[in-house]
Amino acid sequence: MGIKNIISKQYQDKVNMAAAKMQGLQIPPEGWLCTARKALGMSAAQLGRRLGVTRAHVSNTEKQELNGRVTLKTLEGMAEALGCRLVYAVVPEKDIEEILAVRAKNKAFKMVEEANKHMALEEQVLSKEQIAFEVKRLEKELLKEMPSNFWNDED
């Protein structure tokens, strides 16, 4: 296993670990800011005073969180004023390896399909077994090598 593959595996493990920790975690119906504030028994006016803003500003920010229109910087500042910290993560719906395997399989299938079209013009069509074998072979090769065009849709 080359250094590139080792580093890639470390990234995959890190993302998979974050996803496992976040599994089942849902945004509360009122959002995290409002939920944390209420859990602390703090009014919007009290939080506003801590931040140097109005109660209306706090309420608007809580609403913006719910519709995805609040910045990370604002979330972080409000979290700190609540004695909390902002945790930000991008986590996959499935394990990274599964996402990569699906991509490799789809890409391999397209490659074999394209080659088979050209071969058909020369009356050298592959059998279903040969196609399945080549897809599997290319899938393994793509996963091992991870070429630079792996995520290009036009290739």
C-alpha distance (Angstrom), angle and dihedral (degrees) to the residues before:
residue distance angle dihedral
M1 . . .
G2 3.80 . .
I3 3.80 126.4 .
K4 3.83 90.6 -104.0
N5 3.81 90.5 56.1
I6 3.80 92.4 46.3
I7 3.80 91.5 52.1
S8 3.79 91.6 45.6
K9 3.82 90.2 50.9
Q10 3.82 90.2 51.3
Y11 3.81 90.2 53.6
Q12 3.79 90.9 47.0
D13 3.80 91.6 50.9
K14 3.81 91.5 48.8
V15 3.81 93.0 51.6
N16 3.81 93.0 43.5
M17 3.82 90.2 50.3
A18 3.81 91.4 51.7
A19 3.80 90.2 48.3
A20 3.80 91.1 50.9
K21 3.80 91.3 50.9
M22 3.80 91.4 49.0
Q23 3.80 95.2 45.0
G24 3.77 109.8 129.4
L25 3.80 92.9 8.2
Q26 3.79 109.4 136.3
I27 3.79 131.7 -176.2
P28 3.80 107.2 -106.1
P29 3.83 114.1 -113.6
E30 3.83 91.0 -108.6
G31 3.83 93.1 42.8
W32 3.80 128.8 -110.4
L33 3.81 97.5 -79.3
C34 3.79 95.4 54.1
T35 3.81 92.7 40.2
A36 3.83 93.3 51.1
R37 3.80 91.7 44.3
K38 3.80 92.0 51.2
A39 3.81 91.6 44.1
L40 3.81 87.1 57.6
G41 3.79 91.5 47.6
M42 3.79 90.4 -120.7
S43 3.80 121.9 146.4
A44 3.80 122.4 -135.7
A45 3.81 87.8 -113.8
Q46 3.82 91.3 54.4
L47 3.80 92.2 48.7
G48 3.79 89.1 46.6
R49 3.82 90.9 54.6
R50 3.80 90.3 50.9
L51 3.79 89.4 52.2
G52 3.78 96.6 39.4
V53 3.81 92.5 -117.5
T54 3.78 135.9 107.5
R55 3.80 127.4 -89.1
A56 3.82 87.0 -114.6
H57 3.82 89.9 56.1
V58 3.82 90.1 53.5
S59 3.82 91.3 48.2
N60 3.81 91.6 47.9
T61 3.79 91.2 49.3
E62 3.80 90.7 50.9
K63 3.82 89.0 52.0
Q64 3.80 90.9 47.1
E65 3.80 89.1 53.9
L66 3.80 89.8 57.0
N67 3.79 94.2 52.9
G68 3.82 95.2 40.5
R69 3.78 96.6 -110.2
V70 3.80 100.5 118.1
T71 3.80 123.3 98.6
L72 3.77 123.7 -122.3
K73 3.81 88.8 -121.1
T74 3.81 91.0 56.9
L75 3.80 91.6 46.6
E76 3.79 90.4 49.7
G77 3.82 93.0 50.1
M78 3.78 93.0 48.9
A79 3.79 91.9 45.7
E80 3.81 90.3 53.2
A81 3.82 90.8 49.5
L82 3.81 86.6 53.9
G83 3.81 91.2 51.0
C84 3.79 89.3 -109.4
R85 3.77 135.3 110.0
L86 3.76 130.6 -127.8
V87 3.78 115.4 -116.9
Y88 3.78 113.9 -162.9
A89 3.78 124.0 -173.5
V90 3.77 140.8 159.1
V91 3.77 106.8 -146.9
P92 3.79 128.9 179.7
E93 3.79 123.5 -119.9
K94 3.83 88.7 -130.0
D95 3.81 134.6 21.3
I96 3.79 112.4 -68.3
E97 3.81 90.2 -120.7
E98 3.81 90.0 57.5
I99 3.81 92.1 49.8
L100 3.81 90.1 49.3
A101 3.81 92.3 47.1
V102 3.81 92.5 52.0
R103 3.81 91.0 48.1
A104 3.81 92.1 47.7
K105 3.80 92.0 48.4
N106 3.81 92.9 49.4
K107 3.80 92.4 45.7
A108 3.82 91.9 46.7
F109 3.79 91.3 49.0
K110 3.83 91.3 51.9
M111 3.80 90.9 48.5
V112 3.81 93.1 50.3
E113 3.80 91.7 43.3
E114 3.81 90.8 52.7
A115 3.81 92.5 47.5
N116 3.80 90.5 47.2
K117 3.83 90.9 54.1
H118 3.79 89.9 55.7
M119 3.78 91.2 45.3
A120 3.82 90.1 51.0
L121 3.79 89.0 60.1
E122 3.80 86.8 59.0
E123 3.82 91.6 43.3
Q124 3.81 92.6 -111.8
V125 3.82 100.1 119.9
L126 3.80 116.5 170.6
S127 3.79 120.2 -123.2
K128 3.81 120.2 -118.0
E129 3.80 88.8 -103.7
Q130 3.80 92.0 51.4
I131 3.80 90.8 48.1
A132 3.82 91.6 49.9
F133 3.82 90.7 47.5
E134 3.82 93.1 49.2
V135 3.82 92.8 46.3
K136 3.80 90.5 52.0
R137 3.81 92.0 45.6
L138 3.81 93.2 48.8
E139 3.80 91.5 44.1
K140 3.82 90.5 57.2
E141 3.80 91.4 45.4
L142 3.82 92.7 49.7
L143 3.81 91.6 49.9
K144 3.78 91.9 48.2
E145 3.80 97.3 45.4
M146 3.84 101.1 29.0
P147 3.82 93.7 -158.7
S148 3.80 118.5 -146.2
N149 3.82 90.6 -107.0
F150 3.83 93.3 53.8
W151 3.81 92.6 114.4
N152 3.81 96.9 35.4
D153 3.78 108.4 114.1
E154 3.78 95.9 -160.8
D155 3.83 94.9 58.2
